[in-house]
Amino acid sequence: MELNTRLQNLTVVGAAGKMGSGISLLLALDMAYRALENKDRTYVLNLVDISDTALQGLLRYLRDQAIKDAERQTTRLRQLYADREDLVENGEMIQAFADEVLTHVRTGKTLALAQDSTLVFEAAFEKEELKIGLYKELAALCPKEMYLLTNTSSIPLQALAEASGLKGRVIGYHFYNPPAVQKLLEIITPADCEPELREAAVAIAKNLRKTVVPSNDIAGFIGNGHFMRDGLHGLKEVERLAKEHGYVKAVALVNRVSRDWLLRPMGIFQLIDYVGVDVFQLILRVMEKYLKDGLHSPVIDRYIEMGVKGGQTSSGAQKDGILQYEKGQPVGVFDPDTKSYVKIDEAWTKESDALLGAHPDPSMTWKGLQKDSEREAKLRAYFAGFKNPSTLGMQLAADYLRASKAVGQRLVADGVAHRDEDVNQVLMLGFFHLYGPINSYLD
Ligand SMILES: NC(=O)c1ccc[n+]([C@@H]2O[C@H](COP(=O)([O-])OP(=O)(O)OC[C@H]3O[C@@H](n4cnc5c(N)ncnc54)[C@H](O)[C@@H]3O)[C@@H](O)[C@H]2O)c1
């Protein structure tokens, strides 16, 4: 079936969620432009979720974002609306485009909306049984040509496809958060994926201006294959340091080193909170089910039992988790023994400074280096000093770098990633790292 025909009737399942709403936006904008360019064709975008309130919020979000997009695209829109003499002012044209976007959208709580769809994007909860149930229903409802592109972060596609009767018709389409902004798209292609689906997946990604990194169909794929093990390394370091410094302090130390010494945007525990401690546990469980590789953390289970979950509020603010936050910045650490947060005050910071030793070069920061044209040379010179660490901070950072590199290399050795560069690109684009984990800084 021709891709242009497929693109005339699309469905997003889980459309009002964090990922679903971004995917819906990308597809809605693309469809509106397509419709303006192909006036003889009919285009439909079905957005399915389980909550009417959330779907109404989604429609408002789509309208607001369509207006913002149109404001950036006035030259293109002028050409597309050349025959609309009634659209004199730019403001009128922008409103017309927002209307165009919503004209093609149908929202609802039932999968029946998808019955004519030949491409379905799924971004419902990360629960295998739920996804299989949805796919079975879609397989029964949709045309037999229907292809399914799932945003799953960890579940092997082959398992989902086989259990739902969609063998060869499911592909992993792993957008990163937020999908409308993040350039990276990890495409996970199961061995028996139909060639037409492979090609369609890449062509759509190109259309959406995404940078594609291919991954093999092994639980966790590249992104979580690295992140989960990186997180487990941080937790193991805490366990070790806790014997000497106590649990709470150990968490703070590892979090600090993994941000400030490794020059990452967030410390490892802040990142786990950002993703959600519950999501971290869920993904670990999926990976352990399929890989049987000791991917388990009793500490994470304990946090969840105590209701320590992290994640974000509906407005995007960081909720407390392993760390406590004020204005998005960590200000405390959860103490599982007292079930309360211990504040990181000035005295604490001084104490941890003394333990870690001076930062090797305070001028080196994640933020400052992002657009630095000499970044690579500076990173190389900075990390060269970590070969012979003289402080606890440098030692922890050097161990972290080596662990992170070993995880990356293993992803290639296990066939999850095709090459070192793919692992590095996922970490740099998807996790905003300044450098890939597979590097020669400590060689
Ligand atoms: N959040 C991330 O950073 C991220 C990144 C990459 C991939 N993912 C993956 O994307 C998917 C969605 O994650 P999310 O973070 O957006 O979750 P979310 O909880 O924000 O959204 C899930 C949405 O699915 C809807 N849903 C649940 N059951 C449904 C059903 N039966 N029918 C229709 N809709 C249903 C929910 O109402 C919700 O709106 C998961 O597979 C997750 O692993 C998430």
The ligand as a MOL file (V3000), in Angstrom:
LIG
                    3D

  0  0  0     0  0            999 V3000
M  V30 BEGIN CTAB
M  V30 COUNTS 44 48 0 0 0
M  V30 BEGIN ATOM
M  V30 1 N 7.3790 9.2920 29.5550 0
M  V30 2 C 8.5040 9.0710 28.9010 0
M  V30 3 O 9.5290 9.7430 29.1150 0
M  V30 4 C 8.5550 8.0230 27.8240 0
M  V30 5 C 9.6180 8.0620 26.9080 0
M  V30 6 C 9.6580 7.1290 25.8770 0
M  V30 7 C 8.6710 6.1680 25.7920 0
M  V30 8 N 7.6450 6.1340 26.7160 0 CHG=1
M  V30 9 C 6.6130 5.0960 26.5420 0
M  V30 10 O 5.4530 5.7290 26.0190 0
M  V30 11 C 4.2770 5.0570 26.4820 0
M  V30 12 C 3.4020 6.0620 27.1860 0
M  V30 13 O 4.0990 6.6210 28.2640 0
M  V30 14 P 3.6760 8.0060 28.9200 0
M  V30 15 O 4.8080 8.3980 29.7790 0
M  V30 16 O 3.1810 8.9300 27.8810 0 CHG=-1
M  V30 17 O 2.4720 7.5400 29.8370 0
M  V30 18 P 1.2150 8.3570 30.3180 0
M  V30 19 O 0.7150 7.6670 31.5270 0
M  V30 20 O 1.5140 9.8200 30.3950 0
M  V30 21 O 0.1850 8.1680 29.1200 0
M  V30 22 C -0.4660 6.9760 28.8250 0
M  V30 23 C -1.8040 7.3110 28.2480 0
M  V30 24 O -2.4140 6.0830 27.8330 0
M  V30 25 C -3.7840 6.1880 28.1310 0
M  V30 26 N -4.3650 4.8510 28.1630 0
M  V30 27 C -4.2210 3.8960 29.0980 0
M  V30 28 N -4.9680 2.8130 28.7820 0
M  V30 29 C -5.5740 3.1040 27.6180 0
M  V30 30 C -6.4840 2.3840 26.8020 0
M  V30 31 N -6.9240 1.1830 27.1240 0
M  V30 32 N -6.9270 2.9950 25.6790 0
M  V30 33 C -6.5100 4.2310 25.3410 0
M  V30 34 N -5.6580 4.9450 26.0960 0
M  V30 35 C -5.1970 4.3870 27.2200 0
M  V30 36 C -3.8070 6.9060 29.4710 0
M  V30 37 O -5.0720 7.4550 29.7660 0
M  V30 38 C -2.7340 7.9690 29.2680 0
M  V30 39 O -3.2630 9.1570 28.7460 0
M  V30 40 C 4.7750 3.9220 27.3770 0
M  V30 41 O 4.8470 2.7530 26.6170 0
M  V30 42 C 6.1520 4.4060 27.8070 0
M  V30 43 O 6.9970 3.3580 28.1430 0
M  V30 44 C 7.5790 7.0410 27.7150 0
M  V30 END ATOM
M  V30 BEGIN BOND
M  V30 1 1 1 2
M  V30 2 2 2 3
M  V30 3 1 2 4
M  V30 4 1 4 5
M  V30 5 2 4 44
M  V30 6 2 5 6
M  V30 7 1 6 7
M  V30 8 2 7 8
M  V30 9 1 8 9
M  V30 10 1 8 44
M  V30 11 1 9 10
M  V30 12 1 9 42
M  V30 13 1 10 11
M  V30 14 1 11 12
M  V30 15 1 11 40
M  V30 16 1 12 13
M  V30 17 1 13 14
M  V30 18 2 14 15
M  V30 19 1 14 16
M  V30 20 1 14 17
M  V30 21 1 17 18
M  V30 22 2 18 19
M  V30 23 1 18 20
M  V30 24 1 18 21
M  V30 25 1 21 22
M  V30 26 1 22 23
M  V30 27 1 23 24
M  V30 28 1 23 38
M  V30 29 1 24 25
M  V30 30 1 25 26
M  V30 31 1 25 36
M  V30 32 1 26 27
M  V30 33 1 26 35
M  V30 34 2 27 28
M  V30 35 1 28 29
M  V30 36 1 29 30
M  V30 37 2 29 35
M  V30 38 1 30 31
M  V30 39 2 30 32
M  V30 40 1 32 33
M  V30 41 2 33 34
M  V30 42 1 34 35
M  V30 43 1 36 37
M  V30 44 1 36 38
M  V30 45 1 38 39
M  V30 46 1 40 41
M  V30 47 1 40 42
M  V30 48 1 42 43
M  V30 END BOND
M  V30 END CTAB
M  END
